[in-house]
Amino acid sequence: MTASRVESGQNTDRLRRIWDAFVAWHTTVDSPYPDMAEGLRMAVGIFVPILIGWERGRISWGVLVALTTFWVLLCDTGGSYHSKAVSMAVSSLAIVAAFIVATGRMNGVRTRPTDTARSGS
């Protein structure tokens, strides 16, 4: 029993250090608390497209839009409104360009029907 209490204490200390590092990573010098508005904005920006995609029967499109939203929100580095708008616009255009290139490459790949598919038709 004593050994299990020692392990539990060590695990608690380790988890506490991990939690403290996580909180320190998400705080700034100006504020000792994580920015709740940023977290809420990111949660809504990710959850709403998935919910809409699920409601419309296109969950894959909802996830795609949610991942795009996540990427754009990660590019929000702060600073003046102009610099934020430029960085987020550039990241949005980069994502759209990547999507166009990926779909073009996928459409260019033609698969040959297998023998079983031809014999069944």
Order of alpha helices (4+ residues) and beta strands (2+ residues): alpha-alpha-alpha-alpha-alpha
